[in-house]
Amino acid sequence: MTKPLSKPKSLKAQITRTSLVLAAAALLRERGPEAVTYRKVAEWAGAASSSVGYYFDSVTELLYEAGCYNIELWIARAEKVAQAADAFSPEECRERVVDLLLEACLPDDTVSMPAHYAQLIASAEAPVVTEAYRKGREALDAAVNRILVRAGVNLTPSVVVALVDGGAVKAISEGYDVREIARMLLETALDRQLWCFRLSFQREDARSFE
């Protein structure tokens, strides 16, 4: 497992190192792991190329920390939405659940959807990035699950993520709006769940009269 270096002692060194991680994370998000090189990271951070090699033993180490930073961004986004869901009554949360799930699972409008999903797929080429993303998945799923529980929706976070991400890839590859397709898939899944619940209730009700 790749481990980050200990933090530099001086404040200036810490700021420089952090700026390099932020630059690498932005490159990873926008262009994928192949774009994360010493030269490019230094350019995006406005630092000397030699500074990257000073703070990081390898591009692999830098990629791992960039991946950790990115997944923390996504976790923070989902947790913020989960906190908003907690402020609603269960009934209100149920009415807004599709919007809440989309907000928790998808990047905002400032992010290019094709670029976002392209870098997720490309991360398979960098094992340390997939390691970082995999480690953060539990916290990300926990935030999504809070929304589902508050809304009283009997779906798992894995199913929600599969619907959203699958819908996103379909939309991008076929020229549709990502949010519209993801919304349609979520609404269909929720409608099916409600139909199954009603059918089960009707069967139980019928048995009570036997």
Secondary structure as UniProt FT lines:
FT   HELIX           11..31
FT   HELIX           33..35
FT   HELIX           38..45
FT   HELIX           49..55
FT   HELIX           59..87
FT   HELIX           90..105
FT   TURN            109..110
FT   HELIX           113..122
FT   HELIX           123..125
FT   HELIX           127..151
FT   HELIX           157..174
FT   HELIX           178..207
FT   TURN            208..209
//
